[in-house]
């Protein structure tokens, strides 16, 4: 397949799946099987285009980030609490991600793990939707530190490809009594340091490939994938919060179960 076409398709996959509970990493791994491209050659590409999705969060919530930044300069309690809560939630994945990175890299090479994780995660979403009792609408800064730490610990489950970072954090937040909209927005804000950290680590580990020109997949493809993932992710973020506030997460759960079961069936065929 033409490199530009592949870059566009992968950018669409990343933008569509990064902030909804279906696992963008899992879908990129499955895409390598479907599109038949060499996943190793596109490894740096897949990491860097996540920055496009991060930029979409910053653009969508720029007023929040601006207010927090100005509040920090004035040492306002709400801004300090906002940053504190995000950092508390970020800490577990930062520590465990560094400690278990070699094992995570091994799992990233296994599409069958993605299939099973999609199915199990879909069932978990249905169960949480049934039993969770979300509390009142509140702001991220008003969440207690214990809930933020709990969300951060659950985010570590997303180190298993197919689990979904947004799924683990949003559904974990719901299970702890956090209201749907707050849970989704907390997941978006937490994505910024988490994905920046993961991207920085991957770029450092692949610094030799970057210095030598990346091989067949170059900066032109990365730029296209970055731009596509940004535009698509921006549209998804705007629609996602409104959708889950109205319809919940069950549709994503059923999609996960169907996609995971299909992946397992196809990957298990001789």
DABELDA-V491271 format. One record per pair of residues at least 24 apart in sequence whose C-alpha atoms are under 8 Angstrom apart, sorted by the first residue. I is the first residue (numbers start at 1). J is the second residue. If there is no record, write none. Layout:
i	j
I	J
I	J
This chain:
i	j
1	35
1	37
3	217
3	221
4	221
4	224
6	35
7	221
7	222
7	224
7	225
8	224
8	225
8	228
10	46
10	225
11	49
11	224
11	225
11	226
11	227
11	228
11	229
12	225
12	228
12	229
12	232
13	229
14	49
14	50
14	53
14	229
14	233
15	53
15	228
15	229
15	230
15	231
15	232
15	233
15	234
15	236
16	229
16	232
16	233
16	236
17	233
18	53
18	166
18	233
19	166
19	188
19	233
19	236
19	237
20	166
20	167
20	240
20	252
21	164
21	165
21	166
21	167
21	168
21	170
21	252
22	118
22	162
22	163
22	164
22	167
22	252
22	253
22	256
23	118
23	161
23	162
23	163
23	164
23	165
23	166
23	167
24	162
24	164
25	161
25	162
25	164
26	111
26	114
26	161
26	162
26	163
26	164
27	162
29	108
29	109
29	111
29	114
30	111
30	114
30	263
41	214
41	215
41	216
41	217
42	217
44	202
44	203
44	206
44	214
45	217
45	221
45	222
45	225
47	199
47	202
47	203
48	199
48	203
48	222
48	226
49	222
49	223
49	225
49	226
49	229
50	195
50	199
50	226
50	229
51	195
51	196
51	199
51	226
52	226
52	227
52	228
52	229
52	230
52	233
53	226
53	229
53	230
53	233
53	234
54	191
54	192
54	195
54	196
54	230
55	230
56	230
56	231
56	233
56	234
56	237
57	188
57	189
57	192
57	234
57	237
59	234
60	234
60	237
60	238
78	141
78	142
79	141
81	141
81	142
82	140
82	141
82	142
83	141
85	140
85	141
85	143
85	144
85	145
85	148
86	148
86	186
86	189
86	190
88	145
88	148
88	149
88	152
89	148
89	149
89	150
89	151
89	152
89	153
89	190
90	152
90	190
90	193
90	194
91	152
92	149
92	152
92	153
92	156
93	152
93	153
93	155
93	156
93	194
94	194
94	197
96	156
97	156
97	159
104	159
104	160
107	160
107	161
108	160
108	161
111	267
112	263
112	264
112	267
113	160
113	161
113	162
114	160
114	161
114	162
114	163
114	260
115	162
115	259
115	260
115	261
115	262
115	263
115	264
116	162
116	260
116	261
116	264
117	160
117	161
117	162
117	163
117	260
118	162
118	163
118	256
118	257
118	259
118	260
119	256
119	257
119	258
119	259
119	260
119	261
120	257
121	163
121	253
121	256
121	257
122	252
122	253
122	254
122	255
122	256
122	257
123	253
123	257
125	171
125	249
125	250
125	253
126	249
126	250
126	253
128	171
128	174
128	175
129	248
129	249
129	250
131	175
132	174
132	175
132	176
132	177
133	174
133	175
133	177
134	174
134	175
134	176
134	177
134	178
134	179
134	180
135	177
135	178
135	179
136	178
136	179
137	178
137	179
137	181
137	182
138	179
138	182
139	182
140	182
140	185
140	186
147	173
147	176
180	244
180	245
181	241
181	244
181	245
184	241
185	241
